[in-house]
Amino acid sequence: MNTEFRLIKLYRIRRFGEKISDTFDFVRENWRPLLKYITYLLLPVALVQSFCMTNFMSGYMEFANMVLADGRTASNLADMASWLLSLGFYTLVQLVGLLLVTALSYTMMQLYEQRSTRLVGITFADMKPSILRMVGRQMVLIVTGLILIVVIGLLIALMVSISKYFILPAIILAFAVFPIFFMIQPVYLFEKTGIISAYAKSVRLTWKTWAGIVGVVLVLYIIGSILSGLVSMPWYIMMTVKNVLVAQGNTAGFVSSFGYTAIQYLLGVVSSFFGCCILVLYDVGIAYHYGHACDKVDGVSVDQDIENFETL
């Protein structure tokens, strides 16, 4: 075991800065196994995602240019079908990547504390049962989450339609409820509990640590967006240059060559793969806030210390 790094316990009360620092410390300590298995699981996803992303952007820009040139309305579904289909495939591939990277991140966080060597020498066989279980539980979260979002959206729309005085309460309700969908993920994936109990606990933990989870998500979103934007910038530049030249009728030259297309595709793979890596920061950061909330509200670490003492 590498003794250079301190053991980062999940269930511990943390100040806001400690949640962010523990997130980066976990990634810094375990970047080798993280990168190894993210590559193993998500590089094939990135290869497909880059193709879908390029097709979607090309189809969308072609449709936009057609609308500007011919004066057609954006409601022409026949013209929109191709890039909408690409968008559907792109969204599906993104969902697969999200499921895999979250399952991998949380599996590693669990095994990190359970193994005497932490994540040193960990194999995919060690993680596979937990990854499959977490992917299945995430699918339950997606279905129930979509149902709740529709119900809450209809409730907010009803409030606004009744009176303009309900607009502010509706906005407050949306801000109060939204962080619950972040908290439910570690609650349902880490704990052996039913979906209803998980949502009940998520509501309780979220409302008692609301500012903390919003702050963690906001800070990590800003950091992730900056890093992802820097990596994705070359792909966007190449895509924009090609679409501008095509819109001007210049379809010949280097932008239409195999080399240009190949470089653009590879940059898209890098962008998609790095985007999957960035998701690890969100998952780990939210998990450490969950551990903080559990210890602050329910005293989980105290209970664990008592159980360990009784075992001894």
N, C-alpha and C positions, 0 to 999 in steps of 0.2 A: 504494500500500500504506500502511496506517495504521502509522506508525512509533512510535506511542504505546505499543504493546504489544511485548514481547519475543517472539521466536519460541520456541514451546514444542516442543522436540524429543520425539519418542516414546521413542526408545531412549536412556535416560540413567539412571544410578543416582540414586535419590531417597531422601531421608529420608521418614519417614511423613508428616510435616506437608506436605512438598513435593508429595506425591501428591494430597492434598486441595486444596492451594492451586492447583496446576496445573490441576486439574479445574475449579475455579471460574473461574480466569483464562481458560481456553479458552472456557468458556461466556460469560463477560463480554465477551471480545473478539469473539466470533462470534455473539452473540445475535440479530442481525438476520437473517442467512441461515438460522440454525437455526430461528427462529420462523417465518420465511417459508415454508420448505419443510416444516416440521412441520405448519403449518396447511394447506398444499396437500395433503399426503399423509394427514394423520390427522384433520382436521376431519370428513370424511365418516364415518370410523370412529367418532369420538366421537358423532356424531348417531345412529348405529345402536346403539352401545354403551349410550347413555343409555336408549333405548327398551327394550333387552333387560334392563338392570339394574333398571329400574322394574317391568317385568313379572315378573321373578324375585322381587323383594322383595314385591310385592303378592301373587303366588301363594303364596309361602312363608308370609306372615303370615295369609293366608286359610286355608291348610291348618292352621297352628298353632292358629288360633282354632277351627277345626272340631274338631280333636282335643281341645282343652280343653272345648268345649261338649258334644260328643257322646260323648266318652270313647273314640274310635276309636284304634286303634294306628297308629304311624307306618309300619307295614309295608304299609299299604293303597296299592299301587302305582297304582291307578286314580285315587285322590285326589292322589297325588304327581306324576302324569304331567305336568300342565300346567306346574308350576313347575320340574320337572326338565328339561323341554324348553326352558324359558326359560334355565335355567342352562347348558344345552348351547350354545345360541346365544350367550349372553354370553361363555362361555369361548372359543368359536371367534373371536368378534370381538376379544376381548382378545389372542388369539394373533396375529391379523393385525396388530394395532397394535404388538405386541412385535416382530414380524419387521420391520416397516417402520421403526420408530424406531431399532432397532439397526443396520439396513442403512444408514440415512441418517447416523447418528452416525459410524459407522466409515468410511463413504465420505468424509465431510467431514474426518475426521481424517487420512486418507491424502492427500487433495488439498490439505489445509492446508500440508503440508510440500513437496509437489511443485510447487505453483504459485508463481511469483514474487510474485504479489499476494495469496497465501494464499487466503482465501475471498471477497475483495472482487470483486464482479461475477460470481460463479459462477452458472451457469444449471443448470436441471434437466437439459438435454441433456448437460452435462458430467458429471453424476453418474449418469444413468440406467443405463448399462452396468454400473457397479460395484454399484449398488443391486440390480439384478436378479440379478447373480452372488451377492451376499451373501445375498439372500433364499433362493436355491436352496441355498446351502451351510448356511444355518441349518436348513432343512428336513431335511437330512442329519443335522445335530446333534440335532434333536428326535427323530428315529427311533432313532438309535444311543443317545442319552441315555436314552430310555425303556427300551430293551432292557437297558442297563447297570444302571439303577435297579432293574428287576425282578430281575435276577440278583443284585445286591448285597443287595436286600431278602430274597430267598430264602435267601441265605447267612447273613445275620444271624439270620433266623428259625430256621434249622437250628442255628446255634450256641447260641441261647437254649434251643431245645427239647432239646438234648443234655444240658445241665447248667446249673444256675443260676450256676455259676462262670464261664460264658462271657458273662454279661450285660455285665459291665464291658468285656471285650475287644470285644464287639459294639458298644458305645457308642463306644469309642475308634476302632474301624474306621469307623463312620459319620462321626464328626467329621473323621477323616483323609481320607476319600474325598470328602466333600461339596464342599470348595473346588475340586476338580479341574473340576467342572462350570461354575465361573465362569471358570477359566483357559482352558478349551478354546475358548471363544468367540472371544477375540482371536487365539489361535494359529491357528485354522482359517480365520478370516475375513481376517486380514492376510497370512498366508503362503500360498504356492502349494505346498501339501503334501496328501498323502492323509489320510484320516480316521484310519487306524491310527497313522501317524507323528505326527499332531497330538495324539492322546491320549497317546502315549508321551512327547512333549515336555511336554505339560501336566502329566503325573504328575511328571516330573523338576523342572520349574520350581515346581510347587506345593509339593512336599515340601521344597524348599530355601528357599522364601519363604512358608511356610504361615501364620505369624503375621501377615505383612504383608497378604496378601490377605483374611484373615479380618477384620483391623482395618479395612481400607478398606471392605469390604462392610458391616460393622457400623455404622461411622460414617455412611456415606452412606444406609444404611437408616433410621437414626434421624432424620437430617435430612429425608430424603424423606417419612418417615411423618408427621412433625410438619407439614411444609408441606402435604402432601396432605390430612391430617386437617382442617387449618384451612379449606382450600378446599372440602372435601366436607361440612363440618359443616352448612351451610344445607340442602343436599339431604337429609341424614339427619334433620334436625329436622322438615322438612316431611313426609317419608315416615313418620316415627314418629307425628307428630300425626294424620295421616290414618288410619293403621292402628289407632291407639288408639280414635279416634272411631268407626271402622267396627266394631271389635270390640264397642263398647258399643251398637251398633245405630243410631248417629247417622250416617246416610248422606246426610242433607240438609245444606244450608248451604254455606259457602264452600269447604270441603275437597273437595266433589264438583263444584265449578263448573269451567268451562272455563279460567278465569283461573288458578285454583290449580294445575290440572293442567299448564297451559302453563308457568307459572313453575317448577314442580317439574322439568319436562322440561328446560328451559333450564339450570337449576342442575345437573342431571345431565350435560348436555353439557359445561359448564364443568369439573365434577369429572373427567369422563373425559378431556377434552383436557389438563387440567393434569397428570393422572396420566401421560399419555404424555410430557409435557415432563419430568417428574421422572425418567423412565427414562433420559434423556440423561445425567444425573449418574452413574447406575450404570455405564452403558456407558463413558463417558469415564474415570471413576475406575478401573475394572477394566483398561481399556486402558493407562493410565499405569503401573499396577502391573505389567502384562505387560511394558511397555517397560523398567521397572526390573529385573525378573527376568531378562529376556534379556541386558541389559547386565551385570548382576552375575554371572550364571552362565556366559554364553557370550561376553561381551565384544563384543557386536554393534557398539557405537559405535566401538570401536577398529578393527574390520574395515571399517566404512564409511569411516572417516578414511583408512585405507590405500588403499581403492579410489578415493576421491576424489583422493588424492595421485598415484596411478598415472595417473589420467585427465588430470590437469594436466601 
